[in-house]
Amino acid sequence: MKGHVAGALRWRDLPGALLHWLRRGLGSAEDFRAAFARSLGLDPAQAGEVHLFGTGRAALHAFTASLDLPIGSEVLLPGYTCVVVPNVFMHLGLAVRYVDIARDDFNPTPHAISDAISAETRLVVVPHNFGLVTEGLDALRAKHPDVVFIEDAAHAWGSTDAIGRMVGTLGHAAFFSFEYSKPLTTGIGGALVIHHPASRERFAAHMTTHEPANKPTEVAAHGGAHGAALRSPSTSTVFKQLLTLCWHRLTMSLPRPALQMLTALLRAPSRMLGVVAKTPDSEVAGETEPDYRAGLHPLSAAIGLMQARRFDEVHALRRAQASDYDALLTSLPGWEWPVRAPGAVLLRYPLLLPDAATRDAAIAALEDAGIVGGTWFDDVVHPRGSRRFGYSDGDCPNGERAARTVLNLPLGRHARLSPSQRAAVRAIAERHGGRTP
C-alpha cells in the first residue's frame, strides 16, 4: 500500500541506528540534535536552541509553562488542529480561542490572526498545516510585541517562507513532532526550537527549577546545555514504540492483500499484549494528562539521526511528488487545493472535495488502487469525537468545511506511485467530482 507513515525511514536505518546507539550511547541524542539543527539551517553553534522531547506536545507544554502565564490567560489556536494542542493549554489552566482558516487554505491568514488578538491574548500558536507556510510572522510580531508566537511546525519540516527562511525559525519558538506519520519519525518524539533570547533564558530557568520527581538514569532528553534532564522512557515504552514503528514501516512494503491478511492475524494478539504505542483514548477525550516530562530515548534519537542526515534528499522527493500531483490533477476544478509557496515541503498532499460523500467515495476507490487516502484533519479539533476544548460548533465554518471534505494523498519514500496508480488517481478524480464541465 502507498501510504502516509514512516515516509523518510528505510529498513537499513534501523540497524544503523542500533549500531550508532551502541557506540555513542547518550551521545546519540546530541548527534541528532545537531543534525536536526543543521536541517533547519542553524549554525552548529545554535544547536543549543534545539531541545528534544518524548512528544511534540511535551515540547509545547514545556515552553508554555516556562512563560509562567497567569491562570486564564488567552491563547489563540487555528480552527483546524489536533486535539493534543488545545489539551496542553487545558492542562495548564489557560483559555483558548480559535481563529478560522482561510477558505482557500488550511491555515488562518495573518490578517485574521491579528484581528483576533485581544488585550487578554498572551500566546498565539501559528500553524503550518500540511507543510503550507503561514506567512507574515515578522509583521505580526512587530504589531503585537507583547504577544508570544510559537510555530506549530509538526507538519512542516523543511518548508521555507516566501523569502527562503526555514519554518521553525520564524517565531519566538517552534515545536516539531516526530510521530510515525510525520516527515521525520523516531516512533514518538518531538523537538522545541527557541529563537528569542529572553525566552531561552526563561526556559532554561524553568527546566532547572521544575525537575521531575524521579530523575532519569539514562537520558538527558531535552538536549540543552542548561537545566534538568527529562524522564527517560521505560524499556517497555521504547519497545512498544519500536514495534509500532516497524509495523508502520512494514505496512508500506506489503501489497494490499498481504497487508489485510497480516492485519487480521495480528490485530487481536497485539491488542491483548498491549504492544501498540498510540495516544490513549482517555487523553483524546481530555480525561487524562500525558507525561509532559517524557524525554526522547537515545535509541529513538539515533533513528531520527539516520533520517535527519538525508534532509536534502527527503525534502527534494516530497517537493517532486507534490509537483507530480499538481500536473496529474490539473484542469479538475471540482477538486480544490491551496496555492503553495515554492519552498513548501508537504507532509501530505491536501485537497478539498465537493462534499463528504464524494470524499468518502474517492477514498474507497483509492484503496482499491492500493493507495491510502487520508482524512487529516477530520474535525476542527482532530480527531472526530475529541473533547474540542474551548470550541463550539460554528466558531470556524471554513475549518468545519475542510474537516468534512478534506482528502490527503500520500507523499514520501513509500508513496511513489506506479504508472497504473497515477492513471487511477486521475480517473478517480474525474469520476468523483473533478471532471471538467
DOZAKOL-718901 format. One record per residue (C-alpha): residue number from 1; x, y, z; residue in one letter. Coordinates in Angstrom, 2 decimals. Layout:
   resi         X         Y         Z   resn
    NUM         X         Y         Z      A
...
This chain:
   resi         X         Y         Z   resn
      1      0.00      0.00      0.00      M
      2      1.14      3.54     -0.75      K
      3      0.52      5.45      2.48      G
      4      1.43      8.22      4.88      H
      5      3.60      6.68      7.61      V
      6      7.36      6.30      8.09      A
      7      7.81      8.43      4.98      G
      8     11.57      9.00      5.38      A
      9     12.51      5.71      7.06      L
     10     14.48      2.95      5.31      R
     11     14.78     -0.56      6.71      W
     12     18.54     -0.16      6.90      R
     13     18.12      2.89      9.13      D
     14     17.05      0.62     11.99      L
     15     20.23     -1.49     12.30      P
     16     22.25      1.64     11.55      G
     17     20.56      3.43     14.44      A
     18     21.10      0.48     16.77      L
     19     24.82      0.39     15.99      L
     20     25.10      4.16     16.44      H
     21     23.36      3.98     19.81      W
     22     25.54      1.09     21.00      L
     23     28.62      3.08     20.02      R
     24     27.57      6.55     21.17      R
     25     25.06      5.89     23.95      G
     26     23.73      9.19     25.32      L
     27     25.71     10.97     22.61      G
     28     23.11      9.79     20.08      S
     29     20.73     12.47     21.35      A
     30     23.39     15.15     20.93      E
     31     24.19     13.90     17.43      D
     32     20.52     14.01     16.43      F
     33     20.06     17.44     17.97      R
     34     22.98     18.80     15.96      A
     35     21.80     17.15     12.72      A
     36     18.26     18.43     13.18      F
     37     19.59     21.94     13.82      A
     38     21.57     21.75     10.57      R
     39     18.42     20.68      8.71      S
     40     16.82     23.94      9.87      L
     41     19.73     25.95      8.55      G
     42     21.04     26.72     12.02      L
     43     24.74     27.12     12.63      D
     44     26.24     24.34     14.80      P
     45     26.79     26.96     17.48      A
     46     23.00     27.42     17.55      Q
     47     22.25     23.74     18.20      A
     48     21.60     24.70     21.82      G
     49     18.36     26.27     20.61      E
     50     17.05     22.75     19.91      V
     51     15.62     20.67     22.77      H
     52     14.44     17.08     22.35      L
     53     11.30     15.69     23.99      F
     54      9.34     12.47     24.12      G
     55      6.48     14.09     22.16      T
     56      5.76     17.31     20.30      G
     57      3.01     18.12     22.83      R
     58      5.58     17.85     25.64      A
     59      7.74     20.41     23.85      A
     60      4.77     22.79     23.56      L
     61      3.84     22.23     27.20      H
     62      7.37     22.90     28.47      A
     63      7.70     26.13     26.51      F
     64      4.26     27.41     27.54      T
     65      4.86     26.51     31.19      A
     66      8.13     28.44     31.10      S
     67      6.20     31.61     30.21      L
     68      4.51     31.46     33.62      D
     69      1.27     32.94     32.27      L
     70     -1.48     33.79     34.78      P
     71     -4.29     31.24     35.00      I
     72     -7.00     32.10     32.48      G
     73     -4.68     33.92     30.06      S
     74     -5.85     33.60     26.47      E
     75     -4.19     31.50     23.77      V
     76     -5.20     31.72     20.11      L
     77     -5.28     28.47     18.14      L
     78     -6.03     27.71     14.49      P
     79     -9.54     26.48     13.80      G
     80     -8.06     23.34     12.28      Y
     81     -5.71     21.49     14.62      T
     82     -5.02     18.29     16.57      C
     83     -6.56     17.72     19.99      V
     84     -3.18     17.36     21.70      V
     85     -2.53     21.08     21.09      V
     86     -5.54     22.58     22.93      P
     87     -5.21     19.89     25.61      N
     88     -1.82     21.36     26.57      V
     89     -3.48     24.65     27.46      F
     90     -6.41     22.96     29.16      M
     91     -3.97     21.18     31.48      H
     92     -2.16     24.47     32.17      L
     93     -5.37     26.31     33.07      G
     94     -5.28     28.67     30.09      L
     95     -8.23     29.81     27.98      A
     96     -8.24     29.15     24.24      V
     97     -9.98     30.78     21.31      R
     98     -9.92     29.55     17.71      Y
     99     -9.12     31.56     14.57      V
    100    -10.77     30.21     11.41      D
    101     -8.65     29.11      8.49      I
    102     -8.97     30.78      5.10      A
    103    -11.47     29.22      2.72      R
    104     -8.73     28.53      0.17      D
    105     -6.07     27.43      2.65      D
    106     -5.59     25.18      5.68      F
    107     -4.15     27.97      7.85      N
    108     -5.54     31.28      9.14      P
    109     -4.35     34.40      7.35      T
    110     -2.02     36.79      9.22      P
    111     -4.79     39.39      8.99      H
    112     -7.27     37.03     10.71      A
    113     -4.75     36.26     13.44      I
    114     -4.02     39.94     14.01      S
    115     -7.73     40.85     14.17      D
    116     -8.35     38.06     16.71      A
    117     -5.66     39.22     19.14      I
    118     -7.24     40.90     22.15      S
    119     -5.95     42.57     25.30      A
    120     -6.13     39.15     27.01      E
    121     -4.12     37.29     24.35      T
    122     -0.70     36.22     25.59      R
    123      0.23     33.39     23.21      L
    124     -0.58     32.53     19.59      V
    125      0.01     29.13     18.00      V
    126      0.82     29.74     14.34      V
    127      0.20     26.61     12.22      P
    128      1.88     25.38      9.06      H
    129     -0.67     22.65      8.34      N
    130      0.42     20.03      5.80      F
    131      3.68     21.98      5.37      G
    132      1.88     25.02      3.92      L
    133      3.52     28.10      5.43      V
    134      1.63     30.79      7.34      T
    135      3.38     33.92      6.16      E
    136      3.57     37.31      7.86      G
    137      5.07     36.41     11.22      L
    138      7.50     39.34     11.15      D
    139      4.64     41.81     10.79      A
    140      2.60     40.06     13.49      L
    141      5.49     40.18     15.96      R
    142      6.12     43.86     15.20      A
    143      2.45     44.81     15.56      K
    144      1.89     42.77     18.74      H
    145      5.17     42.98     20.69      P
    146      3.62     41.75     23.95      D
    147      2.33     38.50     22.42      V
    148      4.42     35.32     22.12      V
    149      4.17     33.50     18.78      F
    150      5.03     29.80     18.66      I
    151      5.01     27.90     15.38      E
    152      3.27     24.54     15.12      D
    153      5.80     23.00     12.76      A
    154      4.69     19.40     13.31      A
    155      3.84     19.05      9.60      H
    156      6.43     21.38      8.16      A
    157      9.97     20.05      8.49      W
    158     11.86     21.57      5.56      G
    159      9.32     24.18      4.42      S
    160     10.54     27.72      3.81      T
    161      8.68     31.00      3.70      D
    162      8.42     33.35      0.72      A
    163     11.95     34.72      1.25      I
    164     13.57     31.35      1.90      G
    165     13.67     31.19      5.71      R
    166     13.06     27.83      7.32      M
    167      9.79     27.14      9.13      V
    168     10.60     26.69     12.79      G
    169     12.88     29.74     12.82      T
    170     10.28     32.49     12.32      L
    171      8.50     32.87     15.67      G
    172      9.69     33.21     19.24      H
    173      9.80     29.41     19.27      A
    174      8.55     26.36     17.36      A
    175      7.66     22.78     18.15      F
    176      8.05     19.74     15.90      F
    177      6.62     16.23     16.08      S
    178      8.47     13.02     15.20      F
    179      5.42     10.75     15.45      E
    180      5.02      7.85     12.99      Y
    181      3.18      9.85     10.33      S
    182      5.39     12.95     10.37      K
    183      8.08     13.83      7.78      P
    184     10.80     12.54     10.11      L
    185      9.90      9.85     12.64      T
    186     11.51      8.49     15.78      T
    187      8.37      6.49     16.56      G
    188      7.18      9.02     19.11      I
    189      9.11     12.19     19.82      G
    190      9.36     15.91     19.33      G
    191     11.55     18.98     19.47      A
    192     11.36     22.54     20.70      L
    193     13.35     25.27     18.95      V
    194     13.67     28.59     20.81      I
    195     14.97     31.67     18.97      H
    196     14.01     34.53     21.27      H
    197     16.90     35.17     23.71      P
    198     14.72     36.11     26.68      A
    199     12.53     33.06     26.06      S
    200     15.61     30.83     26.02      R
    201     16.70     32.18     29.40      E
    202     13.22     31.72     30.87      R
    203     13.03     28.19     29.53      F
    204     16.44     27.22     30.95      A
    205     15.43     28.56     34.36      A
    206     12.12     26.70     34.22      H
    207     13.73     23.38     33.34      M
    208     16.20     23.81     36.19      T
    209     13.64     24.66     38.85      T
    210     10.99     22.14     37.80      H
    211     12.91     18.88     37.92      E
    212     10.99     15.58     37.67      P
    213     10.45     13.66     40.87      A
    214     12.41     10.65     39.58      N
    215     15.47     11.78     37.68      K
    216     16.38      9.59     34.70      P
    217     19.49      7.48     34.79      T
    218     19.79      7.10     31.05      E
    219     18.98     10.22     29.06      V
    220     19.33     13.98     29.31      A
    221     16.43     14.19     26.94      A
    222     15.91     17.87     26.27      H
    223     19.41     18.09     24.88      G
    224     20.21     21.61     26.03      G
    225     23.19     22.98     27.85      A
    226     21.18     24.00     30.89      H
    227     18.54     22.60     33.17      G
    228     17.31     19.26     34.34      A
    229     17.02     16.10     32.33      A
    230     13.59     14.81     31.41      L
    231     12.28     11.41     32.39      R
    232     13.76      8.62     30.35      S
    233     11.17      6.37     28.68      P
    234     10.95      2.93     30.21      S
    235     12.30     -0.07     28.34      T
    236      8.76     -1.33     27.74      S
    237      7.70      2.04     26.32      T
    238     10.64      2.17     23.92      V
    239      9.99     -1.44     22.92      F
    240      6.35     -0.65     22.09      K
    241      7.37      2.41     20.10      Q
    242      9.91      0.45     18.08      L
    243      7.49     -2.40     17.41      L
    244      4.85      0.07     16.27      T
    245      7.38      1.88     14.10      L
    246      8.43     -1.40     12.49      C
    247      4.80     -2.32     11.88      W
    248      4.11      1.02     10.20      H
    249      7.21      0.63      8.06      R
    250      6.09     -2.91      7.13      L
    251      2.67     -1.68      6.03      T
    252      4.42      0.49      3.46      M
    253      6.16     -2.56      1.96      S
    254      3.30     -5.03      1.58      L
    255      0.72     -5.32     -1.22      P
    256     -2.85     -4.80     -0.13      R
    257     -3.95     -8.50      0.10      P
    258     -0.91     -9.46      2.21      A
    259     -1.41     -6.44      4.46      L
    260     -5.08     -7.26      5.03      Q
    261     -4.23    -10.86      5.91      M
    262     -1.43     -9.90      8.30      L
    263     -3.56     -7.21      9.95      T
    264     -6.36     -9.71     10.57      A
    265     -3.91    -12.19     12.10      L
    266     -2.14     -9.71     14.39      L
    267     -4.96     -7.40     15.46      R
    268     -6.22     -9.47     18.40      A
    269     -2.85    -10.58     19.86      P
    270     -1.33     -7.09     19.57      S
    271     -4.25     -5.56     21.46      R
    272     -4.19     -8.31     24.05      M
    273     -0.47     -7.89     24.66      L
    274     -0.63     -4.10     24.55      G
    275      2.29     -3.78     22.14      V
    276      0.88     -0.91     20.07      V
    277      2.03      2.58     21.06      A
    278     -0.66      5.20     20.43      K
    279     -2.35      8.18     22.04      T
    280     -4.77      6.78     24.65      P
    281     -8.47      7.40     24.07      D
    282     -8.67      8.95     27.53      S
    283     -6.11     11.60     26.50      E
    284     -8.05     12.40     23.31      V
    285    -11.16     12.83     25.43      A
    286     -9.27     15.15     27.80      G
    287     -9.85     12.83     30.75      E
    288     -6.18     12.10     31.46      T
    289     -2.99     14.14     31.21      E
    290      0.02     12.69     29.35      P
    291      3.50     12.66     30.81      D
    292      4.71     16.05     29.62      Y
    293      8.15     15.43     31.15      R
    294      8.87     12.41     28.96      A
    295     12.17     12.54     27.15      G
    296     13.43     11.08     23.90      L
    297     15.39      7.86     24.30      H
    298     18.86      7.96     22.68      P
    299     17.99      4.93     20.54      L
    300     14.96      6.81     19.20      S
    301     17.22      9.81     18.63      A
    302     19.60      7.60     16.63      A
    303     16.69      6.57     14.39      I
    304     15.92     10.23     13.81      G
    305     19.58     10.91     13.08      L
    306     19.59      8.42     10.21      M
    307     16.82     10.46      8.52      Q
    308     17.96     13.96      9.51      A
    309     21.31     13.38      7.79      R
    310     19.43     12.98      4.48      R
    311     17.24     16.05      4.83      F
    312     18.02     17.43      1.36      D
    313     17.03     14.14     -0.28      E
    314     13.86     13.80      1.83      V
    315     12.69     17.32      1.08      H
    316     13.52     17.15     -2.64      A
    317     11.49     13.94     -3.04      L
    318      8.41     15.43     -1.38      R
    319      8.60     18.57     -3.50      R
    320      8.91     16.49     -6.67      A
    321      5.96     14.27     -5.69      Q
    322      3.78     17.29     -4.92      A
    323      4.64     18.77     -8.32      S
    324      3.68     15.47     -9.93      D
    325      0.27     15.59     -8.24      Y
    326     -0.12     19.18     -9.46      D
    327      0.37     18.03    -13.04      A
    328     -1.75     14.92    -12.59      L
    329     -4.75     16.79    -11.21      L
    330     -4.64     19.89    -13.39      T
    331     -7.89     21.08    -15.01      S
    332    -10.07     19.39    -12.40      L
    333    -11.94     22.29    -10.79      P
    334    -14.10     20.04     -8.61      G
    335    -11.03     19.18     -6.53      W
    336     -9.52     22.22     -4.83      E
    337     -6.02     22.57     -3.46      W
    338     -4.34     25.61     -1.96      P
    339     -1.65     27.52     -3.80      V
    340      1.65     26.95     -2.02      R
    341      4.95     28.77     -2.00      A
    342      7.80     27.17     -3.99      P
    343      9.61     26.36     -0.73      G
    344      6.83     24.29      0.81      A
    345      7.66     20.70      1.75      V
    346      4.30     18.99      2.16      L
    347      3.62     16.30      4.74      L
    348      0.61     15.15      2.72      R
    349     -0.96     16.48     -0.46      Y
    350     -4.23     18.06      0.75      P
    351     -7.34     18.53     -1.36      L
    352    -10.85     19.78     -0.73      L
    353    -13.57     17.78     -2.47      L
    354    -17.09     18.97     -3.24      P
    355    -18.70     17.20     -0.27      D
    356    -18.22     14.41      2.29      A
    357    -19.90     11.74      0.16      A
    358    -17.62     12.47     -2.78      T
    359    -14.58     12.37     -0.48      R
    360    -15.59      9.01      1.02      D
    361    -16.20      7.50     -2.41      A
    362    -12.80      8.71     -3.61      A
    363    -11.08      7.20     -0.56      I
    364    -12.70      3.81     -1.23      A
    365    -11.64      3.94     -4.88      A
    366     -8.08      4.91     -3.92      L
    367     -7.87      1.98     -1.54      E
    368     -8.87     -0.37     -4.36      D
    369     -5.90      1.05     -6.28      A
    370     -3.52      0.38     -3.39      G
    371     -3.34      4.00     -2.19      I
    372     -4.27      5.21      1.29      V
    373     -6.43      8.33      1.11      G
    374     -6.08     10.25      4.37      G
    375     -8.61     12.43      6.18      T
    376     -6.41     14.73      8.28      W
    377     -7.98     16.64      9.92      F
    378    -11.43     15.07     10.19      D
    379    -12.58     17.67     12.72      D
    380    -11.73     21.25     13.62      V
    381    -10.14     19.66     16.70      V
    382     -8.93     16.33     15.28      H
    383     -9.87     13.51     15.71      P
    384    -13.64     13.48     15.44      R
    385    -15.08     12.80     18.88      G
    386    -12.36     14.63     20.81      S
    387    -13.22     16.94     23.68      R
    388    -12.78     20.05     21.50      R
    389    -11.61     22.13     24.46      F
    390    -12.88     25.70     24.04      G
    391    -14.56     25.08     20.69      Y
    392    -18.26     25.48     19.86      S
    393    -19.97     24.42     16.65      D
    394    -19.96     27.23     14.12      G
    395    -16.93     29.06     15.52      D
    396    -14.84     28.24     12.44      C
    397    -17.02     27.47      9.40      P
    398    -14.09     27.16      7.00      N
    399    -12.37     24.73      9.34      G
    400    -15.57     22.70      9.63      E
    401    -15.92     22.59      5.84      R
    402    -12.34     21.43      5.46      A
    403    -12.87     18.71      8.06      A
    404    -15.90     17.41      6.12      R
    405    -14.30     17.37      2.69      T
    406    -10.52     17.07      3.05      V
    407     -8.65     14.30      1.28      L
    408     -4.88     13.72      1.61      N
    409     -2.77     11.93     -0.96      L
    410      0.45     10.30      0.32      P
    411      3.99     11.62     -0.08      L
    412      7.36     10.18      0.89      G
    413      9.66      7.24      0.15      R
    414      6.82      4.74      0.29      H
    415      4.33      6.76     -1.75      A
    416      5.95      6.50     -5.16      R
    417      3.03      5.73     -7.44      L
    418      3.31      3.23    -10.27      S
    419      2.13      4.31    -13.74      P
    420     -1.11      2.38    -13.21      S
    421     -1.68      4.08     -9.86      Q
    422     -1.06      7.52    -11.37      R
    423     -3.66      6.72    -14.02      A
    424     -6.02      5.50    -11.29      A
    425     -5.67      8.75     -9.33      V
    426     -6.56     10.79    -12.40      R
    427     -9.50      8.54    -13.25      A
    428    -10.81      8.69     -9.66      I
    429    -10.57     12.47     -9.67      A
    430    -12.51     12.66    -12.93      E
    431    -15.13     10.17    -11.71      R
    432    -15.65     11.66     -8.26      H
    433    -16.41     15.30     -8.68      G
    434    -13.42     16.57    -10.61      G
    435    -14.38     16.26    -14.27      R
    436    -14.06     19.45    -16.24      T
    437    -17.54     20.72    -17.18      P
